[in-house]
């Protein structure tokens, strides 16, 4: 190798190594992210929604029995502190407008902050389960918000989504499960 060629090699070698490492890490992170979501989604599928007796946000009280009232329901874990919850809220609003029942599980939040958030963004939920200390979330295997469960007519969890629900996710992952268990949509 000539001295001139070795100088060019020394200049471009680090750049080449950097680019190859960047591509490797990008694909490794994509695989890890996809695998993590797949692992989390199957933990409670086909098991009853855990028993609970918790207050709501409007001076009411709720139990697990309400989720076994004969309709397929989405249970959406959200918090006023969650920026991704803001992102998914407009699409969840569209689903509610199409007749999809939606229950909110306010997770590790204060009632005041949750009510302010609902006043600002709109309260689209049939009712709210207030999980201030995160115990119900722990029983559900919740790692954060947003997470959304499809619960069938008998109160059995049929699907768990970790992350934002948007049109792509609904159409490609959730809608089929929702309809399979008897969910209704007014299109």
C-alpha positions in Angstrom: 0.0 0.0 0.0 1.4 3.4 -0.9 1.7 6.1 1.7 -1.0 8.1 0.0 -3.4 5.1 0.0 -2.7 4.4 3.7 -3.5 8.0 4.6 -6.9 7.7 2.8 -7.5 4.4 4.6 -6.8 6.0 8.0 -9.2 8.9 7.2 -12.1 6.7 6.0 -11.6 3.7 8.3 -13.1 5.3 11.4 -16.0 6.7 9.4 -16.7 3.2 7.9 -16.5 1.6 11.3 -18.8 4.2 12.8 -21.4 3.7 10.0 -21.3 -0.1 10.4 -21.7 0.2 14.2 -24.6 2.6 13.8 -26.4 0.2 11.4 -25.8 -2.7 13.8 -27.1 -0.8 16.9 -30.1 0.5 15.0 -31.2 -3.0 14.0 -30.4 -4.4 17.5 -32.6 -1.8 19.1 -35.4 -2.5 16.7 -35.3 -6.2 17.4 -35.1 -5.5 21.2 -38.1 -3.1 21.0 -40.2 -5.5 19.0 -39.3 -8.5 21.2 -40.0 -6.6 24.4 -43.5 -5.5 23.3 -44.2 -9.1 22.2 -43.2 -10.5 25.5 -45.2 -7.9 27.5 -48.4 -8.4 25.4 -48.9 -12.0 26.3 -48.5 -12.0 30.1 -52.2 -11.9 31.0 -54.0 -12.8 27.8 -56.8 -15.3 28.4 -56.8 -14.6 32.2 -59.5 -12.8 34.2 -59.0 -9.1 34.8 -57.7 -8.9 38.4 -60.2 -8.2 41.2 -60.2 -4.7 42.4 -62.4 -2.3 44.4 -61.2 1.3 43.7 -62.6 4.8 43.6 -63.3 6.6 40.4 -62.6 10.2 39.7 -66.2 11.4 40.1 -67.0 10.4 43.7 -67.9 6.9 42.5 -66.6 3.4 43.2 -65.8 0.5 40.8 -65.1 -3.2 40.8 -63.9 -5.8 38.4 -67.4 -7.1 38.0 -68.3 -4.1 35.9 -65.9 -5.3 33.2 -67.9 -8.6 33.0 -71.2 -6.9 32.0 -71.7 -8.4 28.6 -69.7 -6.1 26.3 -66.2 -6.1 25.0 -64.4 -3.1 26.5 -61.1 -1.3 26.1 -59.3 -0.5 29.4 -56.8 2.3 28.8 -54.1 2.9 31.4 -53.2 6.7 31.3 -51.9 9.5 33.5 -51.8 13.2 33.3 -48.0 12.9 33.5 -47.8 10.8 30.3 -47.0 12.6 27.1 -47.8 9.6 24.9 -51.3 9.5 26.4 -51.9 12.9 24.9 -50.8 11.6 21.5 -53.2 8.7 21.6 -56.2 10.6 23.0 -57.5 11.9 19.6 -57.6 8.4 18.2 -59.3 6.9 21.3 -61.9 9.7 20.9 -62.6 8.4 17.4 -63.0 4.9 18.7 -65.5 6.1 21.4 -67.4 8.0 18.7 -67.7 4.7 16.8 -69.2 3.1 19.8 -66.2 1.3 21.3 -66.6 1.2 25.1 -63.6 2.7 26.9 -62.8 2.6 30.6 -59.9 4.7 31.9 -57.5 3.5 34.5 -55.8 6.6 35.9 -52.4 5.3 36.9 -50.2 6.7 39.7 -51.7 10.2 39.4 -53.5 12.6 41.7 -57.3 13.1 41.2 -56.8 16.9 40.8 -54.2 16.5 38.0 -56.3 13.8 36.3 -59.4 15.9 36.3 -57.5 18.9 35.0 -56.2 16.8 32.2 -59.7 15.5 31.3 -61.1 19.0 31.4 -58.4 20.1 28.9 -58.3 17.1 26.6 -61.9 15.8 27.0 -63.3 13.0 29.1 -64.1 10.2 26.7 -64.2 7.4 29.2 -67.3 5.6 30.4 -65.8 5.7 33.9 -62.5 5.8 35.6 -60.6 3.5 37.9 -58.2 5.4 40.1 -55.1 3.4 40.7 -53.1 6.0 42.7 -50.7 3.6 44.4 -50.2 1.4 41.3 -51.4 -1.9 42.9 -53.9 -2.7 40.2 -51.3 -1.8 37.7 -48.8 -4.2 39.4 -51.4 -7.0 39.2 -51.9 -6.2 35.5 -48.2 -6.2 34.8 -48.3 -2.5 33.8 -44.9 -0.9 33.3 -46.2 2.6 32.5 -48.7 4.4 30.4 -50.2 4.2 28.0 -51.2 0.5 27.9 -54.5 -0.8 26.7 -56.3 -4.0 27.3 -59.2 -5.6 25.4 -61.5 -7.3 28.0 -64.2 -9.6 26.7 -67.8 -9.9 27.8 -66.9 -12.2 30.7 -64.1 -10.0 32.0 -61.3 -12.0 30.5 -58.3 -10.1 29.1 -57.9 -11.0 25.4 -55.2 -8.5 24.3 -52.7 -6.2 25.9 -51.1 -3.3 24.0 -48.0 -1.6 25.4 -47.7 1.9 23.9 -49.9 4.3 22.0 -53.1 3.2 20.2 -53.4 4.9 16.9 -55.1 4.0 13.6 -52.2 1.7 12.4 -52.2 -0.2 15.7 -56.0 -0.5 15.8 -56.4 -1.7 12.2 -53.4 -4.1 12.2 -53.5 -5.5 15.8 -56.5 -4.6 17.9 -59.6 -4.4 15.7 -59.6 -8.0 14.7 -59.4 -9.2 18.4 -62.0 -6.7 19.5 -64.5 -8.0 16.8 -63.5 -11.6 17.3 -64.8 -11.5 20.9 -68.1 -9.7 19.9 -67.1 -6.0 20.0 -69.4 -3.7 18.1 -68.4 -0.7 15.9 -70.8 1.9 14.5 -69.0 2.9 11.3 
